[in-house]
Amino acid sequence: MPFVKRDQEGRVAAIFREKASEAEEYLPPDHAEVVDFLRETTDADKSSMLQSDLEMIRVYEDLTDILIGKNIVMLTDFPPAAQEKLIRRKRLRSSLSPITELLGGSDQEEEDLL
């Protein structure tokens, strides 16, 4: 390990443990091109995971709003620290939404949580 596959510009495009028809060139594990490829791949994976986390946060916010709105759970069912975070997040989201501000919904949304 590692055997590398190169792209059309000659850059490392993939790494294999064993020699393969598309990856016959061996590079030492500490070779600069191998290290750079792994670093880029790791950074891309971290970025993808972070993006996924941010998207899931919105899903959890919406789910919490739905459950509270349907009286399946009450805001007071959450620990005090979680209640504060939920209210703070709701206020922040409301303050960032010009439509909500124009409609005067920020106070109403907080009341809806309670």
C-alpha positions in Angstrom: 0.0 0.0 0.0 -0.6 2.5 -1.5 -1.0 2.0 -5.2 -2.4 5.1 -6.9 -4.6 5.9 -9.7 -4.0 9.3 -11.4 -6.5 11.6 -13.2 -6.0 13.1 -16.6 -3.8 15.9 -15.1 -1.5 13.4 -13.4 -2.8 14.0 -9.9 -3.6 11.2 -7.5 -7.3 10.4 -7.9 -7.6 7.2 -5.8 -5.6 5.0 -3.5 -5.7 1.2 -3.4 -4.2 -1.3 -0.9 -3.2 -3.6 -3.7 -2.1 -3.3 -7.2 -5.0 -3.0 -9.6 -5.3 -2.6 -13.4 -6.1 1.1 -12.9 -3.6 1.5 -10.1 -0.2 0.0 -10.8 1.9 2.8 -9.5 3.3 2.4 -6.0 4.0 5.4 -3.8 5.3 5.2 -0.3 2.7 6.1 2.4 4.6 9.2 3.4 4.9 10.5 -0.2 3.8 14.1 -0.5 1.1 13.3 -3.1 -0.4 10.5 -0.9 -0.4 12.7 2.1 -2.0 15.6 0.2 -4.7 13.3 -1.3 -5.6 11.9 2.1 -5.7 15.4 3.7 -8.0 16.7 0.9 -10.2 13.6 1.2 -10.4 14.0 5.0 -11.2 17.7 4.7 -13.9 17.0 2.2 -15.4 14.3 4.4 -15.4 16.6 7.4 -17.0 19.3 5.4 -19.7 16.9 4.2 -20.3 15.7 7.7 -20.6 19.3 9.0 -23.0 20.2 6.2 -25.1 17.1 7.0 -25.1 18.1 10.7 -26.3 21.6 9.9 -29.1 20.2 7.7 -30.1 17.8 10.5 -30.2 20.6 13.1 -33.0 22.2 11.0 -34.8 18.9 10.9 -34.7 18.6 14.7 -35.8 22.2 15.1 -38.8 21.5 12.9 -39.6 18.2 14.6 -39.5 19.9 18.0 -41.8 22.7 16.8 -44.2 20.1 15.4 -44.3 18.0 18.6 -44.8 21.1 20.7 -47.4 22.5 18.3 -49.4 19.3 18.6 -49.0 19.2 22.4 -47.2 15.9 22.2 -44.5 17.4 24.3 -44.4 20.6 26.2 -41.5 23.0 26.3 -41.4 22.4 30.1 -40.8 18.7 29.4 -37.3 19.7 28.4 -34.5 20.4 31.0 -34.2 24.1 31.7 -30.9 24.4 29.7 -32.6 22.9 26.7 -35.6 25.2 27.1 -33.3 28.2 27.1 -31.6 26.9 23.9 -34.9 26.3 22.2 -36.2 29.7 23.0 -32.9 31.4 22.1 -32.8 29.5 18.8 -36.4 30.4 18.0 -35.8 34.1 18.8 -32.6 34.1 16.6 -34.4 32.4 13.7 -37.3 34.9 14.0 -34.9 37.9 14.1 -33.3 36.7 10.9 -36.6 36.4 9.1 -37.8 39.7 7.7 -41.2 38.3 6.9 -41.7 37.1 10.5 -40.6 40.5 11.8 -43.1 42.3 9.5 -45.9 40.1 10.6 -44.9 40.5 14.3 -44.6 36.8 14.7 -41.6 36.7 17.0 -43.6 37.2 20.2 -46.2 34.8 19.0 -43.7 32.1 18.2 -42.3 32.3 21.7 -45.8 32.0 23.2 -46.4 29.0 20.9 -43.4 27.3 22.5 -44.8 27.8 26.0 
